[in-house]
Amino acid sequence: MAKQGGFTLIELMIVVVVIGILAAIGYPSYTDYVRRGKIAEATSTLADWRAKMETYYLDNRNYGAGACGVAAPSGGGLKYFTYTCATDGQTYTLTASGVGGEGMGPFAYTITNQNVRATTVTSDPKGWTGNTGCWVTKKGGVC
């Protein structure tokens, strides 16, 4: 009588359960990791835009309507946020609003001419909260 080799059904079920548990733990961590990578687009673009606005102010002594257009972010790689500028001539507010189709819809980042940074999270994507004093880059309102 020859001995048959292979796996039993119970062994296969145990493997499937272990893979399911690992996926349940790993997937949320992975999605947060991807989200933090997308947030980097907003924070770096706003910081660069602010520097350009300050250069415009040094040249023109105001943040006129032309400042927003001259310094506006452009180019490839800007796909997770849309950018807006509001100015009254002596102050400005730059805003990066998340694109909903890319999973960043609840997020909005702002910076002013006084370098006041704020984050608004309109709905709670599992532990993410806004902060009126900084740009949130991690869960729980951590800056």
C-alpha positions in Angstrom: 0.0 0.0 0.0 1.5 3.3 -1.1 1.3 6.3 1.2 -0.5 9.3 -0.3 1.0 12.8 0.1 -0.6 16.2 0.2 -2.5 18.5 2.5 -5.6 17.8 4.4 -8.6 20.1 4.2 -8.2 21.2 7.7 -4.6 22.3 7.0 -5.7 24.3 4.0 -8.4 26.0 6.0 -5.9 27.0 8.7 -3.7 28.6 6.1 -6.7 30.5 4.6 -7.7 31.7 8.1 -4.1 32.9 8.9 -3.9 34.7 5.5 -7.3 36.4 6.3 -6.1 37.6 9.7 -2.9 39.0 8.3 -4.8 40.8 5.5 -7.3 42.2 8.1 -4.4 43.7 10.1 -2.2 44.8 7.1 -4.7 46.4 4.8 -5.7 49.3 7.1 -2.0 50.0 7.8 -1.3 50.0 4.1 -4.1 52.4 3.2 -2.9 54.8 5.9 0.6 54.6 4.5 -0.7 55.4 1.0 -2.8 58.3 2.4 0.3 59.8 4.1 2.2 59.6 0.8 -0.6 61.6 -0.9 -0.7 64.2 1.8 3.0 65.0 1.1 1.8 66.4 -2.3 -0.3 69.0 -0.5 2.1 70.0 2.1 5.1 70.4 -0.2 3.1 72.2 -2.9 1.7 74.7 -0.4 5.1 75.3 1.2 6.6 76.0 -2.3 3.6 78.2 -3.3 4.0 80.2 -0.1 7.7 80.8 -0.9 6.7 82.1 -4.3 4.0 84.4 -2.8 6.6 85.9 -0.5 9.0 86.5 -3.4 6.1 88.2 -5.3 5.5 90.4 -2.2 9.1 91.4 -2.0 9.1 92.5 -5.7 5.6 94.2 -5.6 5.0 95.1 -1.9 1.5 93.5 -2.1 -0.2 90.2 -2.7 -2.3 91.5 -5.6 -4.6 89.5 -7.8 -1.6 88.7 -10.0 0.3 87.0 -7.2 -2.0 84.0 -7.1 -1.7 83.4 -10.9 2.1 84.0 -11.1 2.9 81.6 -8.2 0.1 79.0 -8.7 1.2 75.4 -8.7 1.3 73.6 -12.0 2.7 70.7 -13.7 2.4 66.9 -13.6 2.3 65.1 -10.3 -0.5 67.2 -8.9 -3.3 64.8 -8.9 -4.5 64.3 -5.3 -5.4 67.9 -4.4 -6.8 71.0 -6.1 -5.3 74.3 -5.2 -6.9 77.7 -4.6 -5.7 81.1 -3.5 -7.6 84.0 -1.9 -5.9 87.4 -1.4 -7.0 91.0 -0.5 -3.7 92.6 -1.4 -2.0 92.4 2.0 -2.9 88.9 3.1 -3.6 85.6 1.5 -4.8 82.1 2.2 -3.6 79.1 0.1 -5.7 76.0 0.2 -5.2 72.4 -1.0 -8.5 70.5 -1.2 -8.5 66.8 -1.6 -9.8 65.1 -4.7 -12.6 62.7 -3.8 -11.9 60.1 -6.5 -8.4 59.7 -5.1 -9.6 59.0 -1.5 -8.4 62.5 -0.3 -11.8 64.2 -0.4 -12.2 64.8 3.3 -8.9 66.6 3.6 -8.1 70.3 3.2 -4.8 72.0 4.1 -4.4 75.8 4.4 -1.5 78.2 4.9 -1.7 82.0 5.3 0.8 84.8 4.8 1.4 84.6 8.6 2.6 81.0 8.1 -0.5 79.7 10.0 -1.1 76.2 8.9 -4.3 74.3 9.4 -5.9 71.0 8.5 -9.6 70.3 8.1 -11.0 66.8 7.9 -14.7 67.0 6.9 -15.5 63.4 7.7 -13.7 60.9 9.8 -11.7 58.4 7.7 -11.1 56.0 10.6 -9.1 58.0 13.1 -8.0 61.1 11.1 -8.9 64.5 12.7 -8.2 68.1 11.8 -6.0 70.5 13.6 -6.1 74.3 13.6 -2.4 74.8 14.3 -0.6 72.5 11.9 -0.8 70.2 8.9 -1.9 66.7 10.0 0.2 64.0 8.5 -0.8 61.0 10.7 -3.9 59.7 12.4 -5.2 61.4 15.5 -4.4 64.9 14.5 -0.7 64.4 14.8 1.4 67.0 13.0 
